[in-house]
Amino acid sequence: MEPDILYHYTSLDALFSIITNIDYEDESNVSFTLRATHASFLNDLNEGRLLSEALRKLGVSEVMLWSAEAIQGYPFVLSLSELNDNLNMWRCYADNGKGVSIGLDKSILEELHYNPNEGKLVKCDYVTKEKLIDKLKDKDIDKIQENDFKPLDRLMRNDLLTYKDESFHAEKEWRISIFGIESNYRINNKEGLIIPYVEIRPPVAAIKTITIGPKSDFERNKFAISRFLRSKIPSCDLSRIRILKSSIPLT
């Protein structure tokens, strides 16, 4: 059974930026900003490469692959998970438990992101390189012809960011994948990187929960987050956004 809510693990700094940049026009038009990161800057070294490598193994030429990749633009990813309050996710993606997990309404994300040209919500398919080659054989890859880019372009747009190395299967990831050109850059001093990203602007109604990490001060952060949200969207009913405490006893 598919989940109703998907969770985005992030730092308190990122949550502060999300709330700061809430765009309030009127009660029926309130949005916030999330950032989809260029796929080359994610923590999986195989990110965005599995499909291309499998297609090469199946005989698709370098010229065809290069042309298809050039047509579609750069790949960007916003990562989500079926898992809320998960120790591994806190450690890897939420400042070692000092960040937050933002629960987002999956149905609202699906309405906004159903087209890969505008951003597509997909469930990751965890594979080995061998399993992926077998999957592609069932998709009539042998029918891709030189100088006919449409079938290959369609396959790359739909599936390039769907396949993920099976080593990450425990994360139960969903993602919004987007192809295009970066809208801005951010700096990650911890990793020593300047990172390109594109902005995604869902309605605030998509936010269902904010779970405060196990190594954060729950009571004071709950108070501050509630007040901060109220200052940005004073006329909206914020009681529907539940601010929760992690149940994991991490010190």
FILUMMI-753821 format. One line per field, with one value per residue: residue number from 1; residue in three letters; chain; x, y, z of N, C-alpha, C in turn. Coordinates in Angstrom, 2 decimals. Example, Ala and Ser with C-alpha at 12.3 -4.5 7.8 and 13.67 -1.06 7.14 Angstrom:
BEGIN
resi	(1,2)
resn	(ala,ser)
chain	(A,A)
npx	(13.19,12.85)
npy	(-5.69,-2.25)
npz	(7.80,7.08)
capx	(12.30,13.67)
capy	(-4.50,-1.06)
capz	(7.80,7.14)
cpx	(13.20,12.90)
cpy	(-3.30,0.03)
cpz	(7.80,7.87)
//
This chain:
BEGIN
resi	(1,2,3,4,5,6,7,8,9,10,11,12,13,14,15,16,17,18,19,20,21,22,23,24,25,26,27,28,29,30,31,32,33,34,35,36,37,38,39,40,41,42,43,44,45,46,47,48,49,50,51,52,53,54,55,56,57,58,59,60,61,62,63,64,65,66,67,68,69,70,71,72,73,74,75,76,77,78,79,80,81,82,83,84,85,86,87,88,89,90,91,92,93,94,95,96,97,98,99,100,101,102,103,104,105,106,107,108,109,110,111,112,113,114,115,116,117,118,119,120,121,122,123,124,125,126,127,128,129,130,131,132,133,134,135,136,137,138,139,140,141,142,143,144,145,146,147,148,149,150,151,152,153,154,155,156,157,158,159,160,161,162,163,164,165,166,167,168,169,170,171,172,173,174,175,176,177,178,179,180,181,182,183,184,185,186,187,188,189,190,191,192,193,194,195,196,197,198,199,200,201,202,203,204,205,206,207,208,209,210,211,212,213,214,215,216,217,218,219,220,221,222,223,224,225,226,227,228,229,230,231,232,233,234,235,236,237,238,239,240,241,242,243,244,245,246,247,248,249,250,251)
resn	(met,glu,pro,asp,ile,leu,tyr,his,tyr,thr,ser,leu,asp,ala,leu,phe,ser,ile,ile,thr,asn,ile,asp,tyr,glu,asp,glu,ser,asn,val,ser,phe,thr,leu,arg,ala,thr,his,ala,ser,phe,leu,asn,asp,leu,asn,glu,gly,arg,leu,leu,ser,glu,ala,leu,arg,lys,leu,gly,val,ser,glu,val,met,leu,trp,ser,ala,glu,ala,ile,gln,gly,tyr,pro,phe,val,leu,ser,leu,ser,glu,leu,asn,asp,asn,leu,asn,met,trp,arg,cys,tyr,ala,asp,asn,gly,lys,gly,val,ser,ile,gly,leu,asp,lys,ser,ile,leu,glu,glu,leu,his,tyr,asn,pro,asn,glu,gly,lys,leu,val,lys,cys,asp,tyr,val,thr,lys,glu,lys,leu,ile,asp,lys,leu,lys,asp,lys,asp,ile,asp,lys,ile,gln,glu,asn,asp,phe,lys,pro,leu,asp,arg,leu,met,arg,asn,asp,leu,leu,thr,tyr,lys,asp,glu,ser,phe,his,ala,glu,lys,glu,trp,arg,ile,ser,ile,phe,gly,ile,glu,ser,asn,tyr,arg,ile,asn,asn,lys,glu,gly,leu,ile,ile,pro,tyr,val,glu,ile,arg,pro,pro,val,ala,ala,ile,lys,thr,ile,thr,ile,gly,pro,lys,ser,asp,phe,glu,arg,asn,lys,phe,ala,ile,ser,arg,phe,leu,arg,ser,lys,ile,pro,ser,cys,asp,leu,ser,arg,ile,arg,ile,leu,lys,ser,ser,ile,pro,leu,thr)
chain	(A,A,A,A,A,A,A,A,A,A,A,A,A,A,A,A,A,A,A,A,A,A,A,A,A,A,A,A,A,A,A,A,A,A,A,A,A,A,A,A,A,A,A,A,A,A,A,A,A,A,A,A,A,A,A,A,A,A,A,A,A,A,A,A,A,A,A,A,A,A,A,A,A,A,A,A,A,A,A,A,A,A,A,A,A,A,A,A,A,A,A,A,A,A,A,A,A,A,A,A,A,A,A,A,A,A,A,A,A,A,A,A,A,A,A,A,A,A,A,A,A,A,A,A,A,A,A,A,A,A,A,A,A,A,A,A,A,A,A,A,A,A,A,A,A,A,A,A,A,A,A,A,A,A,A,A,A,A,A,A,A,A,A,A,A,A,A,A,A,A,A,A,A,A,A,A,A,A,A,A,A,A,A,A,A,A,A,A,A,A,A,A,A,A,A,A,A,A,A,A,A,A,A,A,A,A,A,A,A,A,A,A,A,A,A,A,A,A,A,A,A,A,A,A,A,A,A,A,A,A,A,A,A,A,A,A,A,A,A,A,A,A,A,A,A,A,A,A,A,A,A)
npx	(0.84,0.56,2.07,0.45,1.69,4.82,8.24,10.55,13.76,15.82,17.99,17.92,18.67,17.87,15.09,14.54,15.13,13.14,10.75,11.21,11.07,8.41,5.73,3.25,0.29,-2.54,-5.09,-5.78,-3.69,-0.82,2.51,5.54,9.13,11.07,14.16,15.50,18.20,21.06,21.73,24.33,25.45,24.53,24.53,24.89,27.05,26.41,24.27,21.94,23.38,23.06,21.07,22.06,24.48,23.55,22.15,24.26,25.53,23.64,23.96,23.29,24.35,27.10,26.77,24.00,23.17,24.47,23.24,20.55,20.73,21.62,19.44,17.41,18.23,19.73,19.68,17.73,17.02,14.69,14.69,12.65,11.05,9.42,9.65,9.21,10.74,13.13,16.08,18.44,17.90,17.75,20.41,21.83,20.69,19.63,21.25,22.59,20.57,19.83,18.19,15.16,12.16,10.05,6.75,4.95,2.05,1.29,-0.58,-0.99,1.56,1.66,-0.28,0.96,3.30,3.47,4.47,7.42,8.66,8.02,8.59,8.49,6.89,8.18,8.54,11.40,13.15,14.89,17.84,20.29,23.04,22.86,20.21,18.87,19.57,18.20,15.56,15.38,15.61,13.10,11.71,11.89,14.31,15.97,14.69,15.25,16.45,19.22,19.49,16.85,15.52,13.34,12.08,14.22,14.70,12.27,12.37,14.63,13.80,11.64,12.70,15.39,16.07,14.71,15.72,17.80,20.74,20.73,21.82,20.84,18.28,16.97,16.20,13.79,12.96,11.20,10.96,11.06,11.69,13.37,14.07,16.22,17.47,19.57,18.23,19.44,22.17,23.71,25.80,27.67,29.36,30.32,30.79,32.39,31.48,29.92,26.64,24.41,20.88,17.30,14.22,11.30,7.86,5.55,2.13,1.50,-0.35,0.43,2.13,2.06,3.13,5.75,8.47,10.57,13.99,15.74,17.94,17.50,16.33,13.25,10.92,11.51,12.15,9.74,8.02,9.26,9.15,6.38,5.59,7.07,5.99,3.40,3.93,4.53,2.32,-0.29,-3.14,-3.92,-5.07,-3.16,-3.27,-3.49,-0.94,1.06,3.33,5.82,7.52,10.53,10.68,12.93,15.56,18.12,21.31)
npy	(-1.19,2.20,5.12,7.89,10.16,11.68,12.04,14.62,14.88,17.15,19.94,22.18,24.71,24.64,24.34,26.79,28.51,27.66,28.42,31.16,31.96,31.63,32.36,34.56,35.45,35.61,34.09,31.81,31.36,30.43,29.63,27.64,27.14,24.53,22.82,21.28,19.27,19.25,16.21,15.21,16.03,14.58,11.98,9.41,7.75,6.54,7.90,8.80,7.52,4.81,4.00,4.99,3.57,0.94,1.03,1.44,-1.02,-2.52,-1.79,0.75,3.65,5.91,8.45,8.64,8.49,10.73,12.78,12.48,13.06,15.71,16.98,16.84,18.35,19.32,16.98,17.15,16.61,16.16,14.67,12.31,10.30,7.25,6.82,7.93,9.43,7.85,6.25,5.93,7.73,10.16,10.38,10.50,12.52,14.65,16.40,14.74,14.03,16.42,17.93,18.22,16.45,16.82,16.29,15.62,15.98,13.45,13.27,15.92,16.59,14.86,15.95,18.32,17.45,15.59,15.43,14.93,17.10,19.24,18.42,15.42,13.15,10.26,6.82,5.31,2.78,0.14,-1.31,-3.68,-3.40,-5.51,-6.42,-4.21,-4.18,-6.48,-5.61,-3.58,-4.97,-6.04,-3.85,-3.45,-2.31,-2.85,-1.86,0.78,3.10,4.37,7.90,8.32,9.89,10.09,7.78,7.08,9.50,9.79,7.55,8.21,10.58,9.68,7.64,7.98,9.04,7.37,4.84,3.38,2.58,-0.57,-0.72,1.33,0.68,0.53,3.07,3.68,5.47,8.13,10.52,13.84,14.49,16.54,18.04,20.39,23.75,25.10,27.17,28.57,28.76,27.13,27.09,24.52,24.29,22.27,20.11,21.37,22.47,24.19,24.23,23.52,24.16,23.71,25.44,24.37,24.93,24.17,24.33,25.62,24.05,21.46,20.71,18.60,17.58,18.43,16.98,17.07,16.53,13.83,14.79,17.41,20.33,19.90,21.25,24.02,24.47,23.70,25.72,28.00,27.41,27.25,29.90,31.28,30.32,31.34,34.06,34.35,33.44,34.61,34.48,31.90,28.55,26.99,24.79,22.37,21.66,19.53,19.56,17.50,15.27,13.44,9.97,8.56,7.53,9.09,10.25)
npz	(0.00,-0.86,0.62,2.36,3.16,2.57,3.54,4.09,4.99,6.68,7.60,10.50,9.69,6.99,7.31,8.54,6.40,4.61,5.93,6.17,3.50,2.77,0.68,0.87,-0.43,-0.31,1.74,0.31,-1.32,-0.68,-0.58,-0.40,-0.51,-1.83,-2.48,-5.28,-5.90,-8.08,-9.73,-9.77,-7.42,-5.31,-2.73,-3.70,-5.70,-8.08,-9.01,-11.44,-13.40,-13.78,-15.66,-18.14,-18.32,-18.45,-20.87,-22.64,-22.40,-23.68,-26.25,-27.21,-28.81,-28.03,-29.16,-29.49,-26.78,-25.67,-27.14,-26.35,-23.60,-23.76,-24.90,-22.94,-20.74,-17.53,-14.77,-11.81,-8.32,-5.71,-2.68,-0.93,1.60,2.56,5.19,8.47,11.27,11.46,12.35,10.77,8.69,10.08,10.90,8.48,6.87,8.28,9.79,11.63,13.46,14.60,13.06,11.14,10.12,7.48,6.88,3.99,2.00,-0.10,-2.22,-2.98,-3.90,-6.07,-7.76,-8.47,-9.65,-12.13,-14.62,-16.38,-17.60,-16.03,-13.57,-11.86,-9.71,-8.41,-7.44,-6.17,-7.90,-6.90,-7.96,-9.23,-11.53,-13.28,-12.95,-13.93,-16.63,-17.47,-17.01,-18.92,-21.29,-21.51,-22.31,-25.01,-25.98,-28.06,-30.24,-30.49,-32.73,-34.66,-35.00,-34.37,-31.97,-30.29,-28.87,-27.14,-25.80,-24.45,-22.76,-21.20,-19.95,-18.42,-16.83,-16.03,-13.48,-11.85,-11.32,-8.87,-7.02,-5.46,-2.93,-1.41,-0.67,1.80,2.46,1.31,-0.79,-2.37,-5.03,-6.35,-9.57,-11.88,-15.02,-16.43,-16.21,-13.70,-11.09,-9.12,-6.70,-3.89,-0.97,0.49,3.17,4.79,3.08,1.29,-1.15,-3.91,-4.80,-7.40,-7.88,-8.41,-7.86,-6.16,-5.72,-3.71,-2.38,0.93,2.16,1.67,3.69,6.37,8.74,11.06,12.22,14.93,15.33,17.14,18.59,19.04,20.83,21.86,23.05,23.08,20.37,19.18,20.13,18.96,16.18,15.76,16.36,14.46,12.03,12.33,12.17,9.51,8.05,8.98,8.85,8.30,9.07,11.23,12.79,11.59,10.88,12.37,14.97,15.89,18.17,17.90,18.57,19.06,21.12,20.96,21.75)
capx	(0.00,1.37,1.89,-0.27,2.63,6.24,9.00,11.79,14.67,16.71,18.57,17.18,18.98,17.02,13.72,14.49,15.04,11.82,9.73,11.52,10.70,7.00,5.16,1.85,-0.46,-3.80,-5.31,-5.91,-2.50,0.36,3.43,6.87,10.16,11.99,15.25,15.91,19.66,21.64,21.96,25.77,25.87,23.91,25.51,25.02,27.96,25.79,23.05,21.75,24.30,22.71,20.33,22.95,25.44,22.84,21.86,25.51,25.72,22.68,24.34,22.92,25.61,27.45,26.20,22.57,23.02,24.88,22.20,19.35,21.03,21.71,18.09,16.53,18.69,20.36,18.75,17.67,16.28,14.30,14.51,11.63,11.08,8.22,9.99,9.25,11.39,13.99,17.41,19.40,17.59,18.18,21.87,22.40,20.10,19.06,22.27,22.86,19.50,19.52,17.34,13.72,11.55,8.84,5.80,4.27,0.91,1.68,-1.55,-0.73,2.79,1.34,-0.99,1.91,4.45,3.11,5.07,8.87,9.10,7.76,8.90,7.68,7.02,8.36,9.07,12.66,13.23,16.25,18.31,21.70,23.25,22.40,18.75,18.39,19.71,17.09,14.34,15.39,15.37,11.65,11.14,12.18,15.38,16.57,13.96,15.79,17.22,20.06,18.85,15.46,15.78,12.13,11.92,15.28,14.46,11.14,12.86,15.54,13.03,10.76,13.33,16.79,16.21,13.88,16.54,18.79,21.52,19.96,22.44,20.08,16.86,16.39,15.71,12.42,12.91,10.47,11.65,10.60,12.79,13.16,15.12,16.23,18.64,19.52,17.69,20.32,23.24,23.91,27.11,27.74,30.71,30.73,31.30,33.27,30.90,28.87,25.71,23.30,19.57,16.11,13.22,9.96,7.00,4.25,1.33,1.73,-1.30,1.10,2.84,1.20,3.85,7.18,9.00,11.84,14.92,15.96,19.01,17.12,15.53,11.90,9.96,11.85,12.02,8.31,7.51,9.80,8.63,4.97,5.52,7.65,4.98,2.30,4.34,4.59,0.99,-1.11,-4.58,-4.18,-5.25,-1.93,-3.48,-3.36,0.48,1.40,4.77,5.97,8.83,11.06,10.61,14.19,16.39,19.48,21.99)
capy	(0.00,3.40,6.04,9.15,11.23,11.44,12.83,15.26,15.10,18.28,20.60,23.33,25.83,24.54,24.65,28.25,29.11,27.32,29.27,32.54,32.22,31.41,33.44,34.70,36.45,35.66,32.84,30.69,31.31,30.47,28.59,27.63,26.73,23.42,22.84,20.03,19.37,18.61,14.81,14.94,16.48,13.73,11.12,8.14,7.96,6.00,8.67,9.24,6.83,3.41,3.79,5.21,2.48,-0.25,1.22,1.20,-2.48,-3.08,-1.42,2.10,4.33,7.10,9.62,8.65,8.81,12.12,13.65,12.41,13.78,17.14,17.48,16.91,19.28,18.74,16.32,17.64,15.68,16.41,13.35,12.10,8.93,6.73,6.62,9.05,9.12,6.71,6.57,6.08,8.96,11.28,10.48,10.80,13.63,15.69,16.93,13.74,14.01,17.76,18.60,17.96,15.69,17.53,15.37,16.28,15.26,12.85,13.55,17.29,16.53,14.19,16.90,19.32,16.86,14.40,15.57,15.11,18.41,20.21,17.75,14.21,12.40,8.84,5.93,4.74,1.36,-0.22,-2.36,-3.84,-3.14,-6.69,-6.41,-3.13,-4.64,-7.39,-4.81,-2.82,-5.92,-6.19,-2.61,-3.38,-1.36,-3.16,-1.14,2.14,3.20,5.55,9.11,8.44,10.19,10.19,6.70,7.16,10.70,9.48,6.62,8.92,11.53,8.98,6.63,8.22,9.28,6.40,3.71,3.73,1.44,-1.29,-0.52,2.36,0.29,0.72,4.46,3.73,6.83,8.72,11.75,14.70,14.65,17.66,18.28,21.79,24.56,25.53,28.51,29.25,27.96,27.26,26.60,23.53,24.41,20.99,19.28,22.17,22.48,25.10,23.24,24.07,23.59,24.37,25.64,23.78,25.76,23.58,25.11,25.29,22.98,20.16,20.38,17.96,17.42,18.75,16.19,17.62,15.42,13.32,15.51,18.82,20.77,19.84,22.23,25.38,24.52,23.68,27.07,28.94,27.08,27.64,31.36,31.70,30.04,32.29,35.39,34.34,33.19,34.89,34.22,30.50,27.61,26.23,23.63,21.16,21.29,18.96,19.59,16.27,14.97,12.13,9.01,7.81,8.01,9.30,11.30)
capz	(0.00,-0.96,1.76,2.15,3.49,2.31,4.49,3.63,6.11,6.40,8.78,11.02,8.79,5.80,7.73,8.75,5.07,4.05,6.55,5.80,2.11,2.49,-0.14,1.26,-1.19,0.43,2.47,-0.62,-2.17,0.18,-1.04,0.20,-1.47,-1.61,-3.46,-5.91,-6.11,-9.26,-9.39,-9.59,-6.10,-4.31,-2.05,-4.40,-6.82,-9.28,-9.28,-12.81,-14.31,-13.97,-16.90,-19.28,-18.38,-18.92,-22.29,-23.36,-22.42,-24.63,-27.60,-27.62,-29.08,-27.25,-29.80,-29.14,-25.36,-25.47,-27.71,-25.50,-22.37,-24.07,-25.20,-21.79,-19.72,-16.36,-13.85,-10.43,-7.47,-4.32,-2.08,0.09,2.08,3.23,6.60,9.41,12.54,11.20,12.87,9.68,7.95,10.93,10.90,7.15,6.11,9.14,10.70,12.68,14.47,15.11,12.09,11.16,9.04,7.07,6.26,2.89,1.45,-1.38,-3.27,-3.47,-4.70,-7.33,-8.61,-8.97,-10.33,-12.87,-15.93,-16.19,-18.06,-14.96,-12.31,-11.76,-8.47,-8.72,-6.41,-6.64,-8.21,-6.50,-8.85,-9.57,-12.95,-14.01,-12.93,-14.79,-18.01,-17.72,-17.11,-20.18,-22.38,-21.61,-22.84,-26.44,-26.23,-29.36,-31.29,-30.60,-33.96,-34.83,-35.54,-33.91,-30.57,-29.48,-27.87,-26.14,-25.01,-23.58,-21.74,-20.30,-19.14,-17.49,-15.98,-15.67,-12.05,-11.13,-10.90,-7.84,-6.57,-4.43,-1.62,-0.71,-0.64,3.13,2.60,0.77,-1.33,-3.48,-5.38,-7.43,-10.52,-12.79,-15.99,-16.83,-15.88,-12.31,-10.82,-8.18,-6.11,-2.46,-0.57,1.55,3.73,5.36,2.00,0.47,-2.50,-4.34,-5.33,-8.19,-7.58,-8.93,-6.82,-6.26,-4.88,-3.36,-1.44,2.34,2.52,1.54,4.94,7.36,10.02,11.20,13.34,15.41,15.50,18.50,19.30,19.14,21.98,21.31,23.55,22.62,18.92,18.86,20.39,17.98,14.85,15.74,16.31,13.18,11.02,12.53,11.71,8.05,7.48,10.16,8.75,7.96,10.16,11.37,13.67,10.78,10.83,13.67,15.30,16.65,18.76,17.59,19.67,19.11,22.24,20.48,22.50)
cpx	(0.89,1.06,1.07,0.66,4.05,7.05,10.31,12.64,15.64,17.18,17.63,17.45,18.06,15.56,13.54,14.36,13.68,10.74,9.95,10.99,9.27,6.44,3.65,1.20,-1.83,-4.02,-5.38,-4.67,-1.25,1.27,4.76,7.85,10.96,13.02,15.55,17.36,20.08,22.08,23.43,26.26,25.19,24.92,25.69,25.87,27.40,24.57,23.01,22.62,23.86,22.03,21.24,23.93,24.79,22.53,23.11,25.77,24.81,22.89,23.89,24.19,25.82,26.83,24.73,22.38,23.38,23.80,20.95,19.56,21.07,20.33,17.30,16.97,19.27,19.32,18.87,16.72,15.95,13.95,13.49,11.70,9.71,8.41,9.95,9.91,12.24,15.44,18.42,19.18,17.98,19.67,22.42,21.94,19.56,20.05,22.49,21.84,19.14,18.61,15.87,13.35,10.21,7.94,4.94,3.18,1.24,0.71,-1.36,0.53,2.52,0.62,-0.04,2.96,4.08,3.77,6.57,9.40,8.95,8.15,7.96,7.95,7.09,8.84,10.33,12.54,14.67,16.71,19.82,21.83,22.71,20.87,18.20,18.50,18.57,15.77,14.26,15.16,13.87,10.97,11.49,13.24,16.03,15.88,14.41,16.72,18.09,19.27,17.36,15.52,14.53,11.97,12.97,15.09,13.33,11.57,13.74,14.77,12.21,11.53,14.75,16.98,15.31,14.73,17.64,19.48,20.83,20.59,21.64,18.62,16.20,15.82,14.29,12.13,11.87,11.20,10.87,11.80,12.42,14.34,15.08,17.55,18.48,18.97,18.57,21.37,23.23,25.29,26.95,29.17,31.23,31.37,32.29,32.80,29.95,27.91,24.59,21.97,18.49,15.09,11.91,9.07,5.64,3.44,1.63,0.79,-0.67,1.79,1.86,1.85,5.25,7.64,10.39,12.76,15.24,17.05,18.74,16.33,14.07,11.03,10.27,11.74,10.55,7.70,7.96,9.25,7.18,4.82,6.03,6.64,3.83,2.67,4.35,3.22,-0.06,-2.57,-4.92,-4.34,-4.02,-2.08,-3.33,-1.90,0.89,2.91,5.02,7.40,9.28,10.99,11.91,15.08,17.84,20.11,23.24)
cpy	(1.25,4.36,7.27,10.35,10.78,12.45,13.34,15.59,16.22,18.91,21.69,24.57,25.83,24.84,26.15,28.96,28.86,28.25,30.73,32.90,31.83,32.63,33.51,35.83,36.69,34.27,31.62,30.51,31.52,29.31,28.70,27.03,25.53,23.43,21.44,20.18,18.67,17.19,14.48,15.31,15.69,12.72,9.75,8.37,7.43,6.81,9.15,8.53,5.42,3.15,3.93,4.05,1.20,-0.16,1.01,-0.31,-3.14,-2.57,-0.07,2.93,5.54,8.36,9.75,9.07,10.27,13.07,13.66,13.18,15.29,17.75,17.73,17.91,18.55,18.09,16.87,16.75,16.31,15.07,13.36,10.64,8.54,6.69,7.93,8.57,7.86,7.08,6.80,7.39,10.19,11.48,10.96,12.13,14.77,16.09,16.04,13.81,15.36,18.54,18.25,17.04,16.36,16.54,16.10,15.38,14.75,13.21,14.96,17.32,15.87,15.13,17.90,18.72,15.52,14.36,15.80,16.44,19.47,19.66,16.59,13.51,10.91,8.10,5.28,3.24,0.93,-1.45,-2.52,-3.53,-4.30,-6.73,-5.34,-3.52,-5.57,-6.63,-4.11,-3.73,-6.12,-4.95,-2.38,-2.34,-1.60,-2.43,0.32,2.19,4.46,6.67,9.22,8.63,10.09,9.06,6.77,8.36,10.46,8.57,7.35,9.87,10.81,8.18,6.94,8.33,8.37,5.27,4.17,2.45,0.76,-1.20,0.47,1.96,0.54,2.12,4.64,5.11,7.00,10.00,12.54,14.93,15.70,17.74,19.73,22.45,25.07,26.95,29.28,28.28,28.16,26.71,25.61,23.54,23.09,20.10,20.05,22.27,23.66,24.26,23.91,23.39,24.32,24.45,24.95,24.55,25.09,24.54,24.69,24.20,21.60,19.74,19.84,17.83,18.02,18.00,16.71,16.47,15.07,14.06,17.00,19.08,20.89,21.00,23.63,25.51,24.49,25.07,28.03,28.69,27.51,29.15,31.89,31.49,31.05,33.68,35.49,34.18,33.38,34.48,32.77,29.64,26.71,25.01,22.32,20.75,20.82,18.98,18.48,16.11,13.57,11.23,8.23,8.38,8.16,10.45,11.76)
cpz	(0.00,0.19,1.36,2.35,3.16,3.10,3.89,4.85,5.75,7.70,9.30,10.18,7.58,6.15,7.94,7.40,4.43,4.61,6.17,4.42,1.77,1.76,0.14,0.46,-0.56,1.01,1.55,-1.50,-1.33,-0.25,-0.30,-0.81,-0.97,-2.73,-3.96,-6.36,-7.40,-8.89,-9.15,-8.20,-4.97,-3.78,-2.69,-5.65,-8.14,-9.73,-10.73,-13.83,-14.65,-15.30,-18.11,-19.44,-18.89,-20.40,-23.15,-23.50,-23.45,-26.05,-28.09,-27.72,-28.18,-27.84,-29.46,-27.69,-25.09,-25.98,-26.85,-24.21,-22.61,-24.30,-23.92,-20.73,-18.53,-15.44,-12.42,-9.62,-6.12,-3.71,-0.95,0.51,2.65,4.75,7.38,10.69,12.44,11.55,11.76,8.91,8.77,10.83,9.57,6.57,6.97,10.23,11.90,13.83,15.03,14.17,12.26,10.00,8.72,6.33,5.24,2.31,0.05,-2.50,-3.84,-4.32,-6.05,-8.29,-9.24,-9.88,-10.96,-14.25,-15.78,-16.69,-16.97,-13.59,-12.11,-10.44,-8.81,-7.48,-6.95,-6.83,-7.96,-7.28,-8.77,-11.06,-13.79,-14.08,-13.88,-16.26,-18.38,-17.86,-18.47,-21.38,-22.59,-22.18,-24.31,-26.77,-27.59,-30.52,-31.42,-31.81,-33.96,-35.49,-35.22,-32.40,-29.68,-28.48,-26.76,-25.23,-24.01,-22.44,-20.73,-19.40,-18.07,-16.44,-15.50,-14.17,-11.20,-10.55,-9.95,-7.38,-5.39,-3.03,-0.77,-0.47,0.71,3.33,2.07,0.16,-2.43,-3.83,-6.42,-8.33,-11.56,-13.75,-16.42,-16.51,-14.46,-12.19,-9.86,-7.67,-4.61,-2.12,0.57,2.10,4.27,4.30,1.11,-0.98,-2.69,-5.19,-6.13,-7.82,-8.37,-7.80,-7.18,-5.29,-4.66,-2.48,-0.01,2.82,2.41,2.83,5.97,8.73,9.92,12.44,13.69,15.82,16.93,19.28,19.38,20.41,21.52,21.75,23.02,21.10,18.48,19.03,19.29,16.58,14.73,15.60,14.97,12.05,11.12,12.02,10.19,7.40,8.58,10.05,8.42,9.21,10.26,12.26,12.90,10.59,12.21,13.86,16.31,17.17,18.33,18.81,19.85,20.22,21.86,21.25,21.76)
//
